[in-house]
Structures are given as structure tokens and as C-alpha cells.
């Protein structure tokens, strides 16, 4: 999901070496508490009309991005894509999702035999 969101930023993807394009993900998953079906929907309970939530996920995604690029837009795209898909496909709430940039790759960092650019 995160890799797909980042693939839309072609100007950044070209700077990241192929072996560094897979984000690292750490998750914590908790199942939703059991609902008491006898009280669901009573007194106009809006929770009855919502799809059942199976649980919640807390997630940290570390990415490597190309530079120069719009780092904030890329992190926001990852966050939106992951949250939307987890809610839609897995029925999971995502109360906490952190996207961090582990490393930036510039056009200059791709050439190890050249002098360092400052």
C-alpha cells in the first residue's frame, strides 16, 4: 500500500535505489471489544448503522525518499492510502499511523565514486 502510494511520485522514485523502495512497517493490532447485540441499535444508536469494526491498528512506516521532492505530500499520500485500505479491506480503525523518513536519496548520492556534495 505504501509503496503504491509512493510510486505516484515519479520524480522522487528515480533517485531511490531499487533495493531501498520497500517501506519498513511496524504494527500493533488489537481486536475490537465484543459488541452486545441485544443493545445495538437501541435508542437510535448510530453505531448500529456503521459497518462492524474488527479491531484497531497502530502503525509506524519508515520510508526512503528521493530528494529534492515534496516530502510532506509523499508522507501524507502513504498515510491516506494505508488508512483507507485498512478501513475498507480489513475493517480496522487506524487511530495512530506515523510515517517517518528514514533516508533521503539525492541524485548526487547515487554516485559513490564521486566527491561528496556539501
MOPAC internal coordinates of N, CA, C and O (Angstrom, degrees):
PM7 1SCF
backbone

  N    0.0000 0     0.00 0     0.00 0    0    0    0
  C    1.4384 1     0.00 0     0.00 0    1    0    0
  C    1.5283 1   110.87 1     0.00 0    2    1    0
  O    1.2310 1   121.08 1   131.20 1    3    2    1
  N    1.3320 1   115.53 1   -48.80 1    3    2    1
  C    1.4643 1   119.26 1  -179.26 1    5    3    2
  C    1.5260 1   110.75 1   -66.47 1    6    5    3
  O    1.2310 1   120.70 1   138.11 1    7    6    5
  N    1.3117 1   116.27 1   -41.89 1    7    6    5
  C    1.4699 1   120.05 1   179.92 1    9    7    6
  C    1.5280 1   109.93 1   -63.08 1   10    9    7
  O    1.2310 1   120.23 1   140.76 1   11   10    9
  N    1.3318 1   117.16 1   -39.24 1   11   10    9
  C    1.4627 1   120.61 1   178.44 1   13   11   10
  C    1.5218 1   111.10 1   -63.81 1   14   13   11
  O    1.2310 1   120.29 1   137.98 1   15   14   13
  N    1.3235 1   117.05 1   -42.02 1   15   14   13
  C    1.4645 1   120.38 1   178.65 1   17   15   14
  C    1.5286 1   110.75 1   -62.94 1   18   17   15
  O    1.2310 1   120.46 1   139.23 1   19   18   17
  N    1.3322 1   116.72 1   -40.77 1   19   18   17
  C    1.4669 1   120.27 1  -179.50 1   21   19   18
  C    1.5194 1   112.50 1   -71.80 1   22   21   19
  O    1.2310 1   119.90 1   153.70 1   23   22   21
  N    1.3291 1   117.80 1   -26.30 1   23   22   21
  C    1.4639 1   120.28 1  -178.13 1   25   23   22
  C    1.5283 1   112.24 1   -65.29 1   26   25   23
  O    1.2310 1   119.85 1   161.86 1   27   26   25
  N    1.3133 1   117.90 1   -18.14 1   27   26   25
  C    1.4691 1   121.31 1   178.02 1   29   27   26
  C    1.5280 1   112.27 1   -73.85 1   30   29   27
  O    1.2310 1   120.46 1   165.31 1   31   30   29
  N    1.3242 1   116.73 1   -14.69 1   31   30   29
  C    1.4629 1   121.80 1  -179.88 1   33   31   30
  C    1.5209 1   108.33 1   -99.42 1   34   33   31
  O    1.2310 1   120.97 1  -102.64 1   35   34   33
  N    1.3159 1   115.75 1    77.36 1   35   34   33
  C    1.4614 1   121.31 1  -172.56 1   37   35   34
  C    1.5277 1   112.80 1   -64.82 1   38   37   35
  O    1.2310 1   120.00 1   148.05 1   39   38   37
  N    1.3427 1   117.61 1   -31.95 1   39   38   37
  C    1.4595 1   119.35 1  -179.45 1   41   39   38
  C    1.5226 1   111.21 1   -65.31 1   42   41   39
  O    1.2310 1   119.81 1   148.47 1   43   42   41
  N    1.2983 1   117.97 1   -31.53 1   43   42   41
  C    1.4638 1   122.35 1   179.89 1   45   43   42
  C    1.5194 1   111.64 1   -83.81 1   46   45   43
  O    1.2310 1   120.52 1   139.42 1   47   46   45
  N    1.3317 1   116.62 1   -40.58 1   47   46   45
  C    1.4650 1   121.22 1  -175.39 1   49   47   46
  C    1.5198 1   112.57 1   -60.42 1   50   49   47
  O    1.2310 1   119.73 1   150.01 1   51   50   49
  N    1.3144 1   118.12 1   -29.99 1   51   50   49
  C    1.4537 1   121.48 1  -178.71 1   53   51   50
  C    1.5171 1   114.23 1   -65.97 1   54   53   51
  O    1.2310 1   119.99 1   157.89 1   55   54   53
  N    1.3166 1   117.62 1   -22.11 1   55   54   53
  C    1.4560 1   121.19 1  -178.97 1   57   55   54
  C    1.5311 1   112.81 1   -89.05 1   58   57   55
  O    1.2310 1   120.00 1   160.28 1   59   58   57
  N    1.3303 1   117.60 1   -19.72 1   59   58   57
  C    1.4614 1   121.11 1  -175.56 1   61   59   58
  C    1.5221 1   109.47 1   -86.93 1   62   61   59
  O    1.2310 1   119.76 1   -54.47 1   63   62   61
  N    1.3391 1   118.07 1   125.53 1   63   62   61
  C    1.4706 1   120.04 1   179.31 1   65   63   62
  C    1.5310 1   110.84 1   -59.75 1   66   65   63
  O    1.2310 1   119.38 1   -33.99 1   67   66   65
  N    1.3229 1   118.78 1   146.01 1   67   66   65
  C    1.4623 1   121.92 1  -176.04 1   69   67   66
  C    1.5276 1   114.47 1   -52.96 1   70   69   67
  O    1.2310 1   119.49 1   142.77 1   71   70   69
  N    1.3119 1   118.58 1   -37.23 1   71   70   69
  C    1.4610 1   120.63 1  -179.73 1   73   71   70
  C    1.5141 1   114.59 1   -74.42 1   74   73   71
  O    1.2310 1   120.02 1   175.85 1   75   74   73
  N    1.3131 1   117.56 1    -4.15 1   75   74   73
  C    1.4705 1   122.31 1  -176.58 1   77   75   74
  C    1.5227 1   113.09 1  -112.65 1   78   77   75
  O    1.2310 1   119.78 1  -168.21 1   79   78   77
  N    1.3248 1   118.02 1    11.79 1   79   78   77
  C    1.4681 1   120.77 1  -173.60 1   81   79   78
  C    1.5249 1   113.83 1   -89.92 1   82   81   79
  O    1.2310 1   119.94 1   172.18 1   83   82   81
  N    1.3216 1   117.72 1    -7.82 1   83   82   81
  C    1.4599 1   120.02 1  -178.94 1   85   83   82
  C    1.5277 1   109.53 1   -90.75 1   86   85   83
  O    1.2310 1   119.91 1   -63.34 1   87   86   85
  N    1.3319 1   117.77 1   116.66 1   87   86   85
  C    1.4642 1   120.35 1   178.37 1   89   87   86
  C    1.5347 1   111.52 1   -64.29 1   90   89   87
  O    1.2310 1   121.00 1   -30.01 1   91   90   89
  N    1.3254 1   115.69 1   149.99 1   91   90   89
  C    1.4651 1   121.08 1   174.52 1   93   91   90
  C    1.5183 1   107.70 1   -96.32 1   94   93   91
  O    1.2310 1   120.77 1   -46.18 1   95   94   93
  N    1.3387 1   116.14 1   133.82 1   95   94   93
  C    1.4585 1   120.99 1  -173.77 1   97   95   94
  C    1.5261 1   109.97 1  -125.65 1   98   97   95
  O    1.2310 1   121.03 1   -45.18 1   99   98   97
  N    1.3286 1   115.63 1   134.82 1   99   98   97
  C    1.4537 1   123.14 1   172.55 1  101   99   98
  C    1.5216 1   106.74 1  -121.54 1  102  101   99
  O    1.2310 1   120.21 1   -49.22 1  103  102  101
  N    1.3401 1   117.21 1   130.78 1  103  102  101
  C    1.4620 1   119.89 1  -176.96 1  105  103  102
  C    1.5198 1   111.60 1  -131.76 1  106  105  103
  O    1.2310 1   122.14 1   -22.73 1  107  106  105
  N    1.3008 1   113.50 1   157.27 1  107  106  105
  C    1.4554 1   123.07 1   170.87 1  109  107  106
  C    1.5236 1   105.80 1  -135.07 1  110  109  107
  O    1.2310 1   120.64 1   -58.06 1  111  110  109
  N    1.3284 1   116.38 1   121.94 1  111  110  109
  C    1.4631 1   120.91 1  -176.16 1  113  111  110
  C    1.5232 1   108.97 1  -115.99 1  114  113  111
  O    1.2310 1   121.45 1   -42.65 1  115  114  113
  N    1.3224 1   114.83 1   137.35 1  115  114  113
  C    1.4611 1   120.58 1   177.39 1  117  115  114
  C    1.5192 1   108.82 1  -132.64 1  118  117  115
  O    1.2310 1   120.69 1   -48.46 1  119  118  117
  N    1.3144 1   116.29 1   131.54 1  119  118  117
  C    1.4645 1   120.52 1   179.22 1  121  119  118
  C    1.5234 1   109.79 1   -71.43 1  122  121  119
  O    1.2310 1   120.82 1   -33.83 1  123  122  121
  N    1.3265 1   116.03 1   146.17 1  123  122  121
  C    1.4578 1   121.46 1   178.48 1  125  123  122
  C    1.5189 1   109.38 1   -67.86 1  126  125  123
  O    1.2310 1   120.14 1   -32.50 1  127  126  125
  N    1.3340 1   117.34 1   147.50 1  127  126  125
  C    1.4653 1   119.44 1   176.87 1  129  127  126
  C    1.5257 1   110.16 1   -63.36 1  130  129  127
  O    1.2310 1   120.83 1   -30.08 1  131  130  129
  N    1.3070 1   116.02 1   149.92 1  131  130  129
  C    1.4622 1   120.98 1   178.90 1  133  131  130
  C    1.5193 1   109.79 1   -63.96 1  134  133  131
  O    1.2310 1   120.99 1   -44.86 1  135  134  133
  N    1.3338 1   115.71 1   135.14 1  135  134  133
  C    1.4712 1   121.08 1   177.16 1  137  135  134
  C    1.4940 1   109.92 1   -88.78 1  138  137  135
  O    1.2310 1   120.88 1   -37.90 1  139  138  137
  N    1.3051 1   115.93 1   142.10 1  139  138  137
  C    1.4565 1   121.68 1   174.80 1  141  139  138
  C    1.5218 1   106.91 1   -86.59 1  142  141  139
  O    1.2310 1   120.21 1   -76.11 1  143  142  141
  N    1.3318 1   117.21 1   103.89 1  143  142  141
  C    1.4654 1   121.95 1  -174.14 1  145  143  142
  C    1.5253 1   112.86 1   -63.45 1  146  145  143
  O    1.2310 1   119.60 1   154.27 1  147  146  145
  N    1.3336 1   118.37 1   -25.73 1  147  146  145
  C    1.4580 1   120.13 1  -177.81 1  149  147  146
  C    1.5263 1   111.98 1   -70.25 1  150  149  147
  O    1.2310 1   119.85 1   154.91 1  151  150  149
  N    1.3414 1   117.88 1   -25.09 1  151  150  149
  C    1.4640 1   119.91 1   179.41 1  153  151  150
  C    1.5201 1   112.76 1  -101.41 1  154  153  151
  O    1.2310 1   119.68 1   172.00 1  155  154  153
  N    1.3176 1   118.21 1    -8.00 1  155  154  153
  C    1.4660 1   121.14 1  -179.08 1  157  155  154
  C    1.5163 1   110.14 1   -65.30 1  158  157  155
  O    1.2310 1   120.61 1   -47.37 1  159  158  157
  N    1.2998 1   116.44 1   132.63 1  159  158  157
  C    1.4532 1   121.29 1   177.79 1  161  159  158
  C    1.5154 1   114.42 1    84.94 1  162  161  159
  O    1.2310 1   119.64 1   173.69 1  163  162  161
  N    1.2899 1   118.28 1    -6.31 1  163  162  161
  C    1.4543 1   121.59 1  -179.96 1  165  163  162
  C    1.5251 1   109.83 1   -72.53 1  166  165  163
  O    1.2310 1   120.03 1   -37.32 1  167  166  165
  N    1.3092 1   117.54 1   142.68 1  167  166  165
  C    1.4679 1   124.54 1   178.11 1  169  167  166
  C    1.5225 1   112.66 1    57.18 1  170  169  167
  O    1.2310 1   120.55 1  -142.78 1  171  170  169
  N    1.3399 1   116.55 1    37.22 1  171  170  169
  C    1.4614 1   120.36 1   176.62 1  173  171  170
  C    1.5136 1   113.39 1    68.32 1  174  173  171
  O    1.2310 1   120.29 1  -149.21 1  175  174  173
  N    1.3127 1   117.06 1    30.79 1  175  174  173
  C    1.4636 1   122.37 1  -179.57 1  177  175  174
  C    1.5246 1   109.71 1   -58.18 1  178  177  175
  O    1.2310 1   119.53 1   -64.59 1  179  178  177
  N    1.3497 1   118.50 1   115.41 1  179  178  177
  C    1.4673 1   120.64 1  -179.35 1  181  179  178
  C    1.5219 1   112.54 1   -67.46 1  182  181  179
  O    1.2310 1   119.69 1   159.43 1  183  182  181
  N    1.3166 1   118.21 1   -20.57 1  183  182  181
  C    1.4639 1   120.42 1  -179.59 1  185  183  182
  C    1.5241 1   111.08 1   -64.73 1  186  185  183
  O    1.2310 1   120.33 1   155.29 1  187  186  185
  N    1.3237 1   116.98 1   -24.71 1  187  186  185
  C    1.4651 1   120.22 1  -179.03 1  189  187  186
  C    1.5242 1   111.06 1   -68.17 1  190  189  187
  O    1.2310 1   120.27 1   148.85 1  191  190  189
  N    1.3433 1   117.10 1   -31.15 1  191  190  189
  C    1.4595 1   119.94 1  -177.39 1  193  191  190
  C    1.5315 1   112.66 1   -84.29 1  194  193  191
  O    1.2310 1   119.67 1   165.00 1  195  194  193
  N    1.3252 1   118.24 1   -15.00 1  195  194  193
  C    1.4619 1   121.50 1   179.16 1  197  195  194
  C    1.5166 1   109.97 1   -82.37 1  198  197  195
  O    1.2310 1   120.16 1   -27.29 1  199  198  197
  N    1.3427 1   117.30 1   152.71 1  199  198  197
  C    1.4614 1   119.31 1   173.46 1  201  199  198
  C    1.5273 1   109.77 1   -63.91 1  202  201  199
  O    1.2310 1   120.92 1   -30.64 1  203  202  201
  N    1.3066 1   115.85 1   149.36 1  203  202  201
  C    1.4565 1   120.46 1  -179.67 1  205  203  202
  C    1.5252 1   110.26 1   -63.28 1  206  205  203
  O    1.2310 1   120.72 1   -44.51 1  207  206  205
  N    1.3242 1   116.23 1   135.49 1  207  206  205
  C    1.4502 1   121.93 1   175.35 1  209  207  206
  C    1.5191 1   106.95 1   -95.16 1  210  209  207
  O    1.2310 1   120.77 1   -54.53 1  211  210  209
  N    1.3180 1   116.13 1   125.47 1  211  210  209
  C    1.4534 1   120.73 1  -176.53 1  213  211  210
  C    1.5187 1   112.83 1   -82.29 1  214  213  211
  O    1.2310 1   120.33 1   157.55 1  215  214  213
  N    1.3239 1   116.98 1   -22.45 1  215  214  213
  C    1.4542 1   120.29 1  -179.40 1  217  215  214
  C    1.5072 1   110.71 1   171.18 1  218  217  215
  O    1.2310 1   121.71 1    14.03 1  219  218  217
  N    1.3330 1   114.32 1  -165.97 1  219  218  217
  C    1.4556 1   118.65 1   178.35 1  221  219  218
  C    1.5126 1   109.85 1  -134.96 1  222  221  219
  O    1.2310 1   121.91 1   -27.94 1  223  222  221
  N    1.3272 1   113.94 1   152.06 1  223  222  221
  C    1.4566 1   122.11 1  -177.68 1  225  223  222
  C    1.5199 1   108.02 1  -125.44 1  226  225  223
  O    1.2310 1   120.91 1   -47.80 1  227  226  225
  N    1.3103 1   115.86 1   132.20 1  227  226  225
  C    1.4654 1   122.24 1   169.18 1  229  227  226
  C    1.5219 1   105.06 1  -111.29 1  230  229  227
  O    1.2310 1   120.86 1   -48.40 1  231  230  229
  N    1.3257 1   115.96 1   131.60 1  231  230  229
  C    1.4485 1   118.72 1  -168.82 1  233  231  230
  C    1.5275 1   111.32 1  -141.41 1  234  233  231
  O    1.2310 1   121.74 1   -34.70 1  235  234  233
  N    1.3392 1   114.28 1   145.30 1  235  234  233
  C    1.4619 1   121.79 1   171.73 1  237  235  234
  C    1.5242 1   106.86 1  -125.99 1  238  237  235
  O    1.2310 1   120.51 1   -52.32 1  239  238  237
  N    1.3274 1   116.64 1   127.68 1  239  238  237
  C    1.4582 1   122.38 1   179.25 1  241  239  238
  C    1.5216 1   108.07 1  -120.24 1  242  241  239
  O    1.2310 1   120.73 1   -56.79 1  243  242  241
  N    1.3217 1   116.22 1   123.21 1  243  242  241
  C    1.4691 1   121.75 1   176.90 1  245  243  242
  C    1.5258 1   108.24 1  -105.47 1  246  245  243
  O    1.2310 1   120.92 1   -53.20 1  247  246  245
  N    1.3255 1   115.85 1   126.80 1  247  246  245
  C    1.4649 1   121.00 1  -176.83 1  249  247  246
  C    1.5199 1   110.53 1  -122.08 1  250  249  247
  O    1.2310 1   121.30 1   -21.62 1  251  250  249
  N    1.3247 1   115.11 1   158.38 1  251  250  249
  C    1.4588 1   122.19 1   170.60 1  253  251  250
  C    1.5239 1   106.12 1  -114.87 1  254  253  251
  O    1.2310 1   120.77 1   -49.94 1  255  254  253
  N    1.3328 1   116.12 1   130.06 1  255  254  253
  C    1.4562 1   121.17 1  -173.74 1  257  255  254
  C    1.5141 1   111.21 1  -123.90 1  258  257  255
  O    1.2310 1   121.62 1   -23.46 1  259  258  257
  N    1.3276 1   114.50 1   156.54 1  259  258  257
  C    1.4520 1   120.63 1   173.16 1  261  259  258
  C    1.5076 1   110.16 1   -79.86 1  262  261  259
  O    1.2310 1   121.33 1   -26.07 1  263  262  261
  N    1.3376 1   115.06 1   153.93 1  263  262  261
  C    1.4544 1   120.56 1   179.90 1  265  263  262
  C    1.5249 1   108.86 1  -139.72 1  266  265  263
  O    1.2310 1   118.93 1   -44.20 1  267  266  265
  N    1.2851 1   119.65 1   135.80 1  267  266  265
  C    1.4535 1   128.35 1     7.56 1  269  267  266
  C    1.5306 1   111.60 1   -81.24 1  270  269  267
  O    1.2310 1   121.24 1   -34.61 1  271  270  269
  N    1.3127 1   115.24 1   145.39 1  271  270  269
  C    1.4647 1   122.35 1   176.54 1  273  271  270
  C    1.5184 1   108.32 1  -167.16 1  274  273  271
  O    1.2310 1   120.68 1    -6.33 1  275  274  273
  N    1.3074 1   116.30 1   173.67 1  275  274  273
  C    1.4613 1   121.33 1   178.05 1  277  275  274
  C    1.5267 1   108.46 1   -85.31 1  278  277  275
  O    1.2310 1   120.66 1   -89.43 1  279  278  277
  N    1.3102 1   116.34 1    90.57 1  279  278  277
  C    1.4561 1   122.83 1  -174.69 1  281  279  278
  C    1.5275 1   110.83 1   -63.45 1  282  281  279
  O    1.2310 1   120.16 1   136.11 1  283  282  281
  N    1.3152 1   117.29 1   -43.89 1  283  282  281
  C    1.4679 1   121.23 1  -179.93 1  285  283  282
  C    1.5173 1   112.25 1   -61.22 1  286  285  283
  O    1.2310 1   120.37 1   136.97 1  287  286  285
  N    1.3251 1   116.90 1   -43.03 1  287  286  285
  C    1.4711 1   120.36 1   179.61 1  289  287  286
  C    1.5238 1   111.21 1   -63.82 1  290  289  287
  O    1.2310 1   120.50 1   141.35 1  291  290  289
  N    1.3307 1   116.65 1   -38.65 1  291  290  289
  C    1.4639 1   119.77 1   179.81 1  293  291  290
  C    1.5341 1   111.10 1   -67.41 1  294  293  291
  O    1.2310 1   120.37 1   135.97 1  295  294  293
  N    1.3186 1   116.89 1   -44.03 1  295  294  293
  C    1.4726 1   120.14 1   178.44 1  297  295  294
  C    1.5256 1   110.94 1   -63.88 1  298  297  295
  O    1.2310 1   120.17 1   138.30 1  299  298  297
  N    1.3313 1   117.28 1   -41.70 1  299  298  297
  C    1.4690 1   120.17 1   177.59 1  301  299  298
  C    1.5230 1   111.91 1   -64.64 1  302  301  299
  O    1.2310 1   119.93 1   142.29 1  303  302  301
  N    1.3255 1   117.74 1   -37.71 1  303  302  301
  C    1.4662 1   120.80 1   178.36 1  305  303  302
  C    1.5236 1   110.63 1   -64.30 1  306  305  303
  O    1.2310 1   120.38 1   138.32 1  307  306  305
  N    1.3222 1   116.88 1   -41.68 1  307  306  305
  C    1.4719 1   120.36 1   177.11 1  309  307  306
  C    1.5246 1   109.62 1   -61.88 1  310  309  307
  O    1.2310 1   120.46 1   131.74 1  311  310  309
  N    1.3130 1   116.73 1   -48.26 1  311  310  309
  C    1.4689 1   121.52 1  -179.02 1  313  311  310
  C    1.5271 1   110.91 1   -57.81 1  314  313  311
  O    1.2310 1   120.11 1   129.99 1  315  314  313
  N    1.3330 1   117.40 1   -50.01 1  315  314  313
  C    1.4749 1   120.88 1  -178.74 1  317  315  314
  C    1.5193 1   111.89 1   -61.45 1  318  317  315
  O    1.2310 1   120.63 1   133.44 1  319  318  317
  N    1.3409 1   116.40 1   -46.56 1  319  318  317
  C    1.4692 1   121.34 1  -177.21 1  321  319  318
  C    1.5255 1   111.33 1   -61.51 1  322  321  319
  O    1.2310 1   120.38 1   132.86 1  323  322  321
  N    1.3151 1   116.88 1   -47.14 1  323  322  321
  C    1.4656 1   121.19 1  -177.30 1  325  323  322
  C    1.5236 1   110.67 1   -66.13 1  326  325  323
  O    1.2310 1   119.98 1   133.89 1  327  326  325
  N    1.3250 1   117.65 1   -46.11 1  327  326  325
  C    1.4658 1   120.89 1  -179.83 1  329  327  326
  C    1.5304 1   110.57 1   -61.45 1  330  329  327
  O    1.2310 1   120.51 1   132.93 1  331  330  329
  N    1.3201 1   116.62 1   -47.07 1  331  330  329
  C    1.4697 1   120.51 1  -178.67 1  333  331  330
  C    1.5318 1   111.57 1   -60.50 1  334  333  331
  O    1.2310 1   120.64 1   133.99 1  335  334  333
  N    1.3153 1   116.38 1   -46.01 1  335  334  333
  C    1.4659 1   119.33 1  -177.62 1  337  335  334
  C    1.5162 1   112.55 1   -69.47 1  338  337  335
  O    1.2310 1   119.86 1   141.21 1  339  338  337
  N    1.3156 1   117.86 1   -38.79 1  339  338  337
  C    1.4679 1   119.11 1   177.96 1  341  339  338
  C    1.5281 1   111.14 1   -64.93 1  342  341  339
  O    1.2310 1   120.27 1   141.15 1  343  342  341
  N    1.3102 1   117.09 1   -38.85 1  343  342  341
  C    1.4677 1   119.82 1   177.84 1  345  343  342
  C    1.5284 1   110.89 1   -68.00 1  346  345  343
  O    1.2310 1   120.61 1   135.34 1  347  346  345
  N    1.3318 1   116.43 1   -44.66 1  347  346  345
  C    1.4611 1   120.84 1  -175.90 1  349  347  346
  C    1.5188 1   112.94 1   -72.88 1  350  349  347
  O    1.2310 1   120.29 1   129.67 1  351  350  349
  N    1.3205 1   117.05 1   -50.33 1  351  350  349
  C    1.4668 1   121.18 1  -172.99 1  353  351  350
  C    1.5208 1   113.59 1   -83.44 1  354  353  351
  O    1.2310 1   120.33 1   144.05 1  355  354  353
  N    1.3357 1   116.98 1   -35.95 1  355  354  353
  C    1.4647 1   119.11 1  -172.81 1  357  355  354
  C    1.5243 1   113.55 1  -111.59 1  358  357  355
  O    1.2310 1   119.79 1   173.05 1  359  358  357
  N    1.3216 1   118.01 1    -6.95 1  359  358  357
  C    1.4612 1   120.17 1  -178.88 1  361  359  358
  C    1.5174 1   112.35 1    66.07 1  362  361  359
  O    1.2310 1   120.60 1  -145.94 1  363  362  361
  N    1.3303 1   116.47 1    34.06 1  363  362  361
  C    1.4611 1   121.38 1  -177.03 1  365  363  362
  C    1.5201 1   110.85 1  -110.17 1  366  365  363
  O    1.2310 1   120.67 1   -43.12 1  367  366  365
  N    1.3331 1   116.32 1   136.88 1  367  366  365
  C    1.4605 1   121.08 1   170.49 1  369  367  366
  C    1.5214 1   108.05 1   -80.84 1  370  369  367
  O    1.2310 1   120.82 1   -30.30 1  371  370  369
  N    1.3209 1   116.03 1   149.70 1  371  370  369
  C    1.4610 1   120.82 1   179.97 1  373  371  370
  C    1.5355 1   107.32 1  -126.06 1  374  373  371
  O    1.2310 1   119.85 1   -95.87 1  375  374  373
  N    1.3440 1   117.90 1    84.13 1  375  374  373
  C    1.4612 1   119.78 1  -177.67 1  377  375  374
  C    1.5238 1   113.43 1   -73.55 1  378  377  375
  O    1.2310 1   120.32 1   159.02 1  379  378  377
  N    1.3230 1   116.98 1   -20.98 1  379  378  377
  C    1.4632 1   119.94 1  -178.63 1  381  379  378
  C    1.5223 1   109.59 1  -144.50 1  382  381  379
  O    1.2310 1   121.05 1   -60.16 1  383  382  381
  N    1.3338 1   115.60 1   119.84 1  383  382  381
  C    1.4581 1   121.09 1   175.79 1  385  383  382
  C    1.5235 1   107.43 1  -139.64 1  386  385  383
  O    1.2310 1   121.02 1   -63.85 1  387  386  385
  N    1.3142 1   115.65 1   116.15 1  387  386  385
  C    1.4515 1   121.82 1  -179.71 1  389  387  386
  C    1.5235 1   108.83 1  -109.02 1  390  389  387
  O    1.2310 1   120.97 1   -50.15 1  391  390  389
  N    1.3221 1   115.74 1   129.85 1  391  390  389
  C    1.4582 1   120.84 1   174.15 1  393  391  390
  C    1.5208 1   106.50 1  -113.69 1  394  393  391
  O    1.2310 1   120.77 1   -58.90 1  395  394  393
  N    1.3274 1   116.14 1   121.10 1  395  394  393
  C    1.4630 1   119.72 1   178.65 1  397  395  394
  C    1.5207 1   109.72 1  -119.94 1  398  397  395
  O    1.2310 1   121.39 1   -28.22 1  399  398  397
  N    1.3164 1   114.95 1   151.78 1  399  398  397
  C    1.4594 1   121.20 1   178.18 1  401  399  398
  C    1.5254 1   107.06 1   -95.99 1  402  401  399
  O    1.2310 1   121.36 1   -66.82 1  403  402  401
  N    1.3075 1   115.01 1   113.18 1  403  402  401
  C    1.4631 1   120.73 1  -178.49 1  405  403  402
  C    1.5264 1   111.54 1   -79.87 1  406  405  403
  O    1.2310 1   120.80 1   142.79 1  407  406  405
  N    1.3324 1   116.08 1   -37.21 1  407  406  405
  C    1.4600 1   120.13 1  -178.34 1  409  407  406
  C    1.5231 1   109.34 1  -156.63 1  410  409  407
  O    1.2310 1   121.23 1   -36.13 1  411  410  409
  N    1.3359 1   115.25 1   143.87 1  411  410  409
  C    1.4561 1   121.80 1   172.64 1  413  411  410
  C    1.5173 1   108.42 1  -106.43 1  414  413  411
  O    1.2310 1   120.69 1   -43.18 1  415  414  413
  N    1.3217 1   116.28 1   136.82 1  415  414  413
  C    1.4666 1   121.98 1   178.58 1  417  415  414
  C    1.5243 1   108.06 1  -115.76 1  418  417  415
  O    1.2310 1   120.79 1   -56.59 1  419  418  417
  N    1.3227 1   116.09 1   123.41 1  419  418  417
  C    1.4605 1   119.15 1   176.90 1  421  419  418
  C    1.5195 1   108.99 1  -105.08 1  422  421  419
  O    1.2310 1   121.25 1   -10.91 1  423  422  421
  N    1.2999 1   115.22 1   169.09 1  423  422  421
  C    1.4567 1   120.08 1   176.80 1  425  423  422
  C    1.5227 1   109.70 1   -58.49 1  426  425  423
  O    1.2310 1   119.82 1   148.67 1  427  426  425
  N    1.3038 1   117.95 1   -31.33 1  427  426  425
  C    1.4645 1   122.27 1  -178.89 1  429  427  426
  C    1.5220 1   112.12 1   -74.43 1  430  429  427
  O    1.2310 1   119.58 1   150.40 1  431  430  429
  N    1.3158 1   118.40 1   -29.60 1  431  430  429
  C    1.4646 1   120.97 1  -178.23 1  433  431  430
  C    1.5229 1   112.09 1   -76.03 1  434  433  431
  O    1.2310 1   119.57 1   169.10 1  435  434  433
  N    1.3089 1   118.43 1   -10.90 1  435  434  433
  C    1.4757 1   121.87 1   179.97 1  437  435  434
  C    1.5249 1   112.08 1   -77.99 1  438  437  435
  O    1.2310 1   120.15 1   167.29 1  439  438  437
  N    1.3150 1   117.32 1   -12.71 1  439  438  437
  C    1.4605 1   120.80 1  -176.62 1  441  439  438
  C    1.5202 1   109.45 1  -113.71 1  442  441  439
  O    1.2310 1   120.65 1   -87.79 1  443  442  441
  N    1.3277 1   116.37 1    92.21 1  443  442  441
  C    1.4574 1   121.59 1  -177.16 1  445  443  442
  C    1.5060 1   114.38 1   -69.50 1  446  445  443
  O    1.2310 1   119.68 1   162.49 1  447  446  445
  N    1.3337 1   118.21 1   -17.51 1  447  446  445
  C    1.4550 1   120.51 1  -176.41 1  449  447  446
  C    1.5256 1   112.50 1   -88.12 1  450  449  447
  O    1.2310 1   120.37 1   174.40 1  451  450  449
  N    1.3221 1   116.90 1    -5.60 1  451  450  449
  C    1.4624 1   120.31 1  -179.44 1  453  451  450
  C    1.5246 1   110.59 1   -95.84 1  454  453  451
  O    1.2310 1   121.76 1   -15.78 1  455  454  453
  N    1.3159 1   114.24 1   164.22 1  455  454  453
  C    1.4531 1   120.11 1   177.25 1  457  455  454
  C    1.5014 1   110.34 1   -66.37 1  458  457  455
  O    1.2310 1   120.70 1   -31.71 1  459  458  457
  N    1.3054 1   116.27 1   148.29 1  459  458  457
  C    1.4654 1   122.38 1  -179.70 1  461  459  458
  C    1.5360 1   110.75 1   -64.08 1  462  461  459
  O    1.2310 1   121.01 1   -42.24 1  463  462  461
  N    1.3307 1   115.68 1   137.76 1  463  462  461
  C    1.4625 1   121.40 1   178.58 1  465  463  462
  C    1.5263 1   107.54 1   -93.56 1  466  465  463
  O    1.2310 1   121.00 1   -49.26 1  467  466  465
  N    1.3216 1   115.70 1   130.74 1  467  466  465
  C    1.4853 1   119.69 1  -179.08 1  469  467  466
  C    1.4958 1   110.66 1  -113.40 1  470  469  467
  O    1.2310 1   120.10 1   180.00 1  471  470  469

